[in-house]
Amino acid sequence: MTKKQDSARSFQSLLATVIIAVFVITFIVQAFQIPSESMENTLLIGDYLLVDKLRYGEGLSPALMPYRTIQRGDIIVFRYPVHPTQHFVKRVVGLPNDKVRLINRRVYVNGKPLQETYVRYSSPTHDMFRDEFPRLDIPATGLEGDWWLQMRKLVEDGELIVPEGHYFVLGDNRDESSDSRYWGFVPRENIIGRPLLIYWSMRSTGEDRADISTPSDKLYRFAYAVTHLFQITRWDRTFRVVH
């Protein structure tokens, strides 16, 4: 084999690898980092996820790829309806045509209370809008104006009716979550997929040493993370399947 042929084969191998990687990232899985505490304690800040983009089979034939419909209780990653360039992760509470309400922090769907063992309440303070949803007489801080107007048309007998093709989502950390209570429903086309597993999890770089500062310089943070990899890794969460 000539050197020219060897180089051509190496290039073809590299090209095939790149094509496969692009295909996997585009159609099968996507990496996602948890940016906030809204899903604690199910997902923590510093968890790095692989998102299964084939789970719900949008646009695919069942004969080509088995998939299932979105179910109540599923954790989903989706494009934030208010700013679609941002990605959010929440738990599905209301399906299309469901009737949803919260009474004293308890979620009721179609008149029946949900059993939510995963929910966390981090604030002792009771908030009338957040915990007694939907309330049409108490505008809340952080409430989207368009959603406030839309919600008024969808409430009947104190229950919010989820429209066809949309989903009502909440964060597991109910007191610290910007979710459907504040900005509305998630359209089906915004849903990217379902978290598959946590492939890595890291503590805040400030958790290991009280005297270390955390400047905005990304290069400094990266260098610190590399040199303290074993100390900042949450080994008990790495490769954990997300439920």
ROZA-718528 format. One record per residue (C-alpha): residue number from 1; residue in three letters; x, y, z. Coordinates in nm, 3 decimals, m for minus. Example, Ala and Ser with C-alpha at 12.3 -4.5 7.8 and 13.67 -1.06 7.14 Angstrom:
+------+------+---------+---------+---------+
! resi ! resn !       X !       Y !       Z !
+------+------+---------+---------+---------+
!    1 !  ALA !   1.230 !  m0.450 !   0.780 !
!    2 !  SER !   1.367 !  m0.106 !   0.714 !
+------+------+---------+---------+---------+
***
This chain:
+------+------+---------+---------+---------+
! resi ! resn !       X !       Y !       Z !
+------+------+---------+---------+---------+
!    1 !  MET !   0.000 !   0.000 !   0.000 !
!    2 !  THR !   0.139 !   0.337 !  m0.099 !
!    3 !  LYS !   0.167 !   0.632 !   0.134 !
!    4 !  LYS !  m0.097 !   0.813 !  m0.075 !
!    5 !  GLN !  m0.342 !   0.524 !  m0.037 !
!    6 !  ASP !  m0.270 !   0.504 !   0.334 !
!    7 !  SER !  m0.343 !   0.877 !   0.374 !
!    8 !  ALA !  m0.665 !   0.840 !   0.174 !
!    9 !  ARG !  m0.782 !   0.557 !   0.400 !
!   10 !  SER !  m0.697 !   0.755 !   0.712 !
!   11 !  PHE !  m0.895 !   1.049 !   0.580 !
!   12 !  GLN !  m1.192 !   0.826 !   0.496 !
!   13 !  SER !  m1.182 !   0.673 !   0.843 !
!   14 !  LEU !  m1.170 !   1.018 !   1.005 !
!   15 !  LEU !  m1.454 !   1.141 !   0.784 !
!   16 !  ALA !  m1.667 !   0.837 !   0.871 !
!   17 !  THR !  m1.604 !   0.897 !   1.242 !
!   18 !  VAL !  m1.706 !   1.262 !   1.212 !
!   19 !  ILE !  m2.022 !   1.171 !   1.019 !
!   20 !  ILE !  m2.120 !   0.911 !   1.278 !
!   21 !  ALA !  m2.055 !   1.155 !   1.563 !
!   22 !  VAL !  m2.263 !   1.427 !   1.395 !
!   23 !  PHE !  m2.545 !   1.177 !   1.333 !
!   24 !  VAL !  m2.543 !   1.062 !   1.696 !
!   25 !  ILE !  m2.541 !   1.418 !   1.832 !
!   26 !  THR !  m2.810 !   1.533 !   1.588 !
!   27 !  PHE !  m3.054 !   1.244 !   1.607 !
!   28 !  ILE !  m2.978 !   1.011 !   1.900 !
!   29 !  VAL !  m2.828 !   1.176 !   2.209 !
!   30 !  GLN !  m2.743 !   1.525 !   2.326 !
!   31 !  ALA !  m2.532 !   1.643 !   2.618 !
!   32 !  PHE !  m2.698 !   1.874 !   2.866 !
!   33 !  GLN !  m2.580 !   2.042 !   3.187 !
!   34 !  ILE !  m2.810 !   2.116 !   3.480 !
!   35 !  PRO !  m2.785 !   2.493 !   3.535 !
!   36 !  SER !  m3.019 !   2.550 !   3.832 !
!   37 !  GLU !  m3.163 !   2.396 !   4.147 !
!   38 !  SER !  m3.516 !   2.363 !   4.005 !
!   39 !  MET !  m3.501 !   1.981 !   3.980 !
!   40 !  GLU !  m3.335 !   1.906 !   4.314 !
!   41 !  ASN !  m3.292 !   1.651 !   4.453 !
!   42 !  THR !  m3.353 !   1.446 !   4.139 !
!   43 !  LEU !  m3.101 !   1.649 !   3.938 !
!   44 !  LEU !  m2.837 !   1.876 !   4.090 !
!   45 !  ILE !  m2.642 !   2.175 !   3.963 !
!   46 !  GLY !  m2.330 !   2.026 !   3.806 !
!   47 !  ASP !  m2.496 !   1.711 !   3.674 !
!   48 !  TYR !  m2.407 !   1.640 !   3.310 !
!   49 !  LEU !  m2.672 !   1.442 !   3.124 !
!   50 !  LEU !  m2.707 !   1.243 !   2.807 !
!   51 !  VAL !  m3.051 !   1.315 !   2.660 !
!   52 !  ASP !  m3.224 !   1.041 !   2.462 !
!   53 !  LYS !  m3.365 !   1.222 !   2.156 !
!   54 !  LEU !  m3.529 !   0.909 !   2.012 !
!   55 !  ARG !  m3.736 !   0.832 !   2.320 !
!   56 !  TYR !  m4.053 !   0.994 !   2.193 !
!   57 !  GLY !  m3.990 !   0.932 !   1.823 !
!   58 !  GLU !  m4.103 !   1.268 !   1.688 !
!   59 !  GLY !  m4.138 !   1.233 !   1.310 !
!   60 !  LEU !  m4.033 !   0.866 !   1.306 !
!   61 !  SER !  m4.229 !   0.562 !   1.197 !
!   62 !  PRO !  m4.288 !   0.301 !   1.471 !
!   63 !  ALA !  m4.180 !   0.036 !   1.220 !
!   64 !  LEU !  m3.836 !   0.198 !   1.196 !
!   65 !  MET !  m3.778 !   0.288 !   1.560 !
!   66 !  PRO !  m3.981 !   0.182 !   1.867 !
!   67 !  TYR !  m4.085 !   0.473 !   2.085 !
!   68 !  ARG !  m4.352 !   0.566 !   2.335 !
!   69 !  THR !  m4.573 !   0.864 !   2.402 !
!   70 !  ILE !  m4.494 !   1.126 !   2.665 !
!   71 !  GLN !  m4.635 !   1.017 !   2.999 !
!   72 !  ARG !  m4.721 !   1.195 !   3.320 !
!   73 !  GLY !  m4.418 !   1.185 !   3.549 !
!   74 !  ASP !  m4.161 !   1.186 !   3.266 !
!   75 !  ILE !  m3.863 !   1.419 !   3.297 !
!   76 !  ILE !  m3.813 !   1.605 !   2.968 !
!   77 !  VAL !  m3.562 !   1.843 !   2.814 !
!   78 !  PHE !  m3.722 !   2.109 !   2.595 !
!   79 !  ARG !  m3.675 !   2.444 !   2.431 !
!   80 !  TYR !  m3.800 !   2.715 !   2.667 !
!   81 !  PRO !  m4.118 !   2.853 !   2.501 !
!   82 !  VAL !  m4.040 !   3.213 !   2.597 !
!   83 !  HIS !  m3.680 !   3.200 !   2.465 !
!   84 !  PRO !  m3.642 !   2.887 !   2.246 !
!   85 !  THR !  m3.262 !   2.919 !   2.235 !
!   86 !  GLN !  m3.257 !   2.815 !   2.602 !
!   87 !  HIS !  m3.307 !   2.455 !   2.713 !
!   88 !  PHE !  m3.502 !   2.364 !   3.027 !
!   89 !  VAL !  m3.555 !   2.035 !   3.211 !
!   90 !  LYS !  m3.874 !   1.972 !   3.409 !
!   91 !  ARG !  m4.119 !   1.694 !   3.496 !
!   92 !  VAL !  m4.444 !   1.643 !   3.303 !
!   93 !  VAL !  m4.746 !   1.683 !   3.531 !
!   94 !  GLY !  m5.030 !   1.758 !   3.291 !
!   95 !  LEU !  m5.098 !   1.588 !   2.956 !
!   96 !  PRO !  m5.319 !   1.728 !   2.678 !
!   97 !  ASN !  m5.680 !   1.771 !   2.801 !
!   98 !  ASP !  m5.584 !   1.715 !   3.167 !
!   99 !  LYS !  m5.729 !   1.942 !   3.435 !
!  100 !  VAL !  m5.457 !   2.060 !   3.675 !
!  101 !  ARG !  m5.465 !   2.245 !   4.005 !
!  102 !  LEU !  m5.255 !   2.285 !   4.321 !
!  103 !  ILE !  m5.414 !   2.300 !   4.665 !
!  104 !  ASN !  m5.182 !   2.378 !   4.955 !
!  105 !  ARG !  m4.883 !   2.255 !   4.749 !
!  106 !  ARG !  m5.055 !   1.928 !   4.656 !
!  107 !  VAL !  m5.100 !   1.862 !   4.283 !
!  108 !  TYR !  m5.435 !   1.734 !   4.159 !
!  109 !  VAL !  m5.487 !   1.608 !   3.805 !
!  110 !  ASN !  m5.843 !   1.541 !   3.690 !
!  111 !  GLY !  m5.955 !   1.568 !   4.051 !
!  112 !  LYS !  m5.712 !   1.310 !   4.190 !
!  113 !  PRO !  m5.399 !   1.388 !   4.397 !
!  114 !  LEU !  m5.066 !   1.283 !   4.248 !
!  115 !  GLN !  m4.826 !   1.069 !   4.450 !
!  116 !  GLU !  m4.502 !   1.264 !   4.412 !
!  117 !  THR !  m4.227 !   1.108 !   4.621 !
!  118 !  TYR !  m3.964 !   1.308 !   4.428 !
!  119 !  VAL !  m4.091 !   1.655 !   4.522 !
!  120 !  ARG !  m3.886 !   1.886 !   4.744 !
!  121 !  TYR !  m4.006 !   2.199 !   4.923 !
!  122 !  SER !  m3.714 !   2.424 !   5.013 !
!  123 !  SER !  m3.904 !   2.723 !   5.150 !
!  124 !  PRO !  m4.113 !   2.729 !   5.470 !
!  125 !  THR !  m4.297 !   3.033 !   5.333 !
!  126 !  HIS !  m4.639 !   2.968 !   5.179 !
!  127 !  ASP !  m4.698 !   3.153 !   4.851 !
!  128 !  MET !  m5.061 !   3.189 !   4.744 !
!  129 !  PHE !  m4.993 !   3.193 !   4.368 !
!  130 !  ARG !  m4.726 !   2.923 !   4.363 !
!  131 !  ASP !  m4.891 !   2.684 !   4.610 !
!  132 !  GLU !  m5.261 !   2.744 !   4.531 !
!  133 !  PHE !  m5.242 !   2.738 !   4.152 !
!  134 !  PRO !  m5.417 !   2.860 !   3.941 !
!  135 !  ARG !  m5.500 !   3.187 !   4.112 !
!  136 !  LEU !  m5.644 !   3.457 !   3.886 !
!  137 !  ASP !  m5.659 !   3.724 !   4.156 !
!  138 !  ILE !  m5.290 !   3.727 !   4.252 !
!  139 !  PRO !  m5.032 !   3.813 !   3.982 !
!  140 !  ALA !  m4.695 !   3.667 !   4.080 !
!  141 !  THR !  m4.341 !   3.797 !   4.056 !
!  142 !  GLY !  m4.176 !   3.656 !   3.744 !
!  143 !  LEU !  m4.510 !   3.581 !   3.576 !
!  144 !  GLU !  m4.509 !   3.618 !   3.196 !
!  145 !  GLY !  m4.770 !   3.871 !   3.085 !
!  146 !  ASP !  m4.888 !   3.670 !   2.784 !
!  147 !  TRP !  m4.932 !   3.364 !   3.001 !
!  148 !  TRP !  m5.133 !   3.562 !   3.258 !
!  149 !  LEU !  m5.379 !   3.658 !   2.983 !
!  150 !  GLN !  m5.392 !   3.309 !   2.829 !
!  151 !  MET !  m5.437 !   3.135 !   3.163 !
!  152 !  ARG !  m5.752 !   3.332 !   3.239 !
!  153 !  LYS !  m5.919 !   3.175 !   2.934 !
!  154 !  LEU !  m5.823 !   2.818 !   3.029 !
!  155 !  VAL !  m5.939 !   2.802 !   3.391 !
!  156 !  GLU !  m6.273 !   2.637 !   3.467 !
!  157 !  ASP !  m6.399 !   2.570 !   3.822 !
!  158 !  GLY !  m6.054 !   2.643 !   3.960 !
!  159 !  GLU !  m5.879 !   2.394 !   3.729 !
!  160 !  LEU !  m5.640 !   2.470 !   3.444 !
!  161 !  ILE !  m5.720 !   2.280 !   3.123 !
!  162 !  VAL !  m5.415 !   2.170 !   2.923 !
!  163 !  PRO !  m5.472 !   2.229 !   2.548 !
!  164 !  GLU !  m5.420 !   1.965 !   2.282 !
!  165 !  GLY !  m5.056 !   1.930 !   2.179 !
!  166 !  HIS !  m4.924 !   2.093 !   2.498 !
!  167 !  TYR !  m4.787 !   1.983 !   2.837 !
!  168 !  PHE !  m4.789 !   2.129 !   3.188 !
!  169 !  VAL !  m4.451 !   2.088 !   3.359 !
!  170 !  LEU !  m4.317 !   2.153 !   3.708 !
!  171 !  GLY !  m3.975 !   2.139 !   3.871 !
!  172 !  ASP !  m3.925 !   1.884 !   4.147 !
!  173 !  ASN !  m3.796 !   2.164 !   4.370 !
!  174 !  ARG !  m4.135 !   2.334 !   4.370 !
!  175 !  ASP !  m4.036 !   2.646 !   4.565 !
!  176 !  GLU !  m3.736 !   2.725 !   4.342 !
!  177 !  SER !  m3.864 !   2.646 !   3.994 !
!  178 !  SER !  m3.963 !   2.868 !   3.703 !
!  179 !  ASP !  m4.210 !   2.639 !   3.530 !
!  180 !  SER !  m4.555 !   2.620 !   3.372 !
!  181 !  ARG !  m4.706 !   2.809 !   3.664 !
!  182 !  TYR !  m4.513 !   3.119 !   3.554 !
!  183 !  TRP !  m4.477 !   3.098 !   3.175 !
!  184 !  GLY !  m4.728 !   2.843 !   3.047 !
!  185 !  PHE !  m4.735 !   2.516 !   2.855 !
!  186 !  VAL !  m4.464 !   2.333 !   2.662 !
!  187 !  PRO !  m4.566 !   2.271 !   2.298 !
!  188 !  ARG !  m4.498 !   1.918 !   2.173 !
!  189 !  GLU !  m4.261 !   2.046 !   1.905 !
!  190 !  ASN !  m4.039 !   2.206 !   2.172 !
!  191 !  ILE !  m3.962 !   1.875 !   2.342 !
!  192 !  ILE !  m3.613 !   1.747 !   2.263 !
!  193 !  GLY !  m3.606 !   1.424 !   2.460 !
!  194 !  ARG !  m3.572 !   1.252 !   2.794 !
!  195 !  PRO !  m3.261 !   1.247 !   3.018 !
!  196 !  LEU !  m3.104 !   0.903 !   2.994 !
!  197 !  LEU !  m2.823 !   0.909 !   3.249 !
!  198 !  ILE !  m2.585 !   1.134 !   3.440 !
!  199 !  TYR !  m2.249 !   1.067 !   3.276 !
!  200 !  TRP !  m2.063 !   1.301 !   3.511 !
!  201 !  SER !  m2.144 !   1.515 !   3.812 !
!  202 !  MET !  m1.928 !   1.781 !   3.974 !
!  203 !  ARG !  m1.951 !   1.990 !   4.284 !
!  204 !  SER !  m1.910 !   2.364 !   4.275 !
!  205 !  THR !  m1.540 !   2.450 !   4.270 !
!  206 !  GLY !  m1.598 !   2.645 !   4.588 !
!  207 !  GLU !  m1.721 !   2.343 !   4.784 !
!  208 !  ASP !  m1.380 !   2.182 !   4.830 !
!  209 !  ARG !  m1.185 !   2.481 !   4.962 !
!  210 !  ALA !  m1.345 !   2.764 !   5.152 !
!  211 !  ASP !  m1.058 !   2.999 !   5.069 !
!  212 !  ILE !  m1.075 !   2.963 !   4.693 !
!  213 !  SER !  m1.247 !   3.231 !   4.491 !
!  214 !  THR !  m1.458 !   3.158 !   4.183 !
!  215 !  PRO !  m1.388 !   3.437 !   3.932 !
!  216 !  SER !  m1.575 !   3.472 !   3.607 !
!  217 !  ASP !  m1.263 !   3.378 !   3.415 !
!  218 !  LYS !  m1.364 !   3.053 !   3.240 !
!  219 !  LEU !  m1.004 !   2.953 !   3.179 !
!  220 !  TYR !  m0.928 !   2.967 !   3.551 !
!  221 !  ARG !  m1.233 !   2.755 !   3.631 !
!  222 !  PHE !  m1.143 !   2.501 !   3.364 !
!  223 !  ALA !  m0.785 !   2.472 !   3.495 !
!  224 !  TYR !  m0.911 !   2.428 !   3.849 !
!  225 !  ALA !  m1.158 !   2.159 !   3.741 !
!  226 !  VAL !  m0.889 !   1.966 !   3.552 !
!  227 !  THR !  m0.638 !   1.975 !   3.839 !
!  228 !  HIS !  m0.902 !   1.883 !   4.101 !
!  229 !  LEU !  m1.102 !   1.636 !   3.893 !
!  230 !  PHE !  m1.115 !   1.358 !   4.150 !
!  231 !  GLN !  m1.199 !   1.592 !   4.437 !
!  232 !  ILE !  m1.488 !   1.773 !   4.265 !
!  233 !  THR !  m1.648 !   1.468 !   4.100 !
!  234 !  ARG !  m1.960 !   1.333 !   4.269 !
!  235 !  TRP !  m1.874 !   0.970 !   4.214 !
!  236 !  ASP !  m2.200 !   0.844 !   4.364 !
!  237 !  ARG !  m2.396 !   1.025 !   4.089 !
!  238 !  THR !  m2.174 !   0.943 !   3.790 !
!  239 !  PHE !  m2.340 !   0.700 !   3.546 !
!  240 !  ARG !  m2.667 !   0.715 !   3.739 !
!  241 !  VAL !  m2.981 !   0.647 !   3.537 !
!  242 !  VAL !  m3.233 !   0.933 !   3.559 !
!  243 !  HIS !  m3.581 !   0.848 !   3.687 !
+------+------+---------+---------+---------+
***
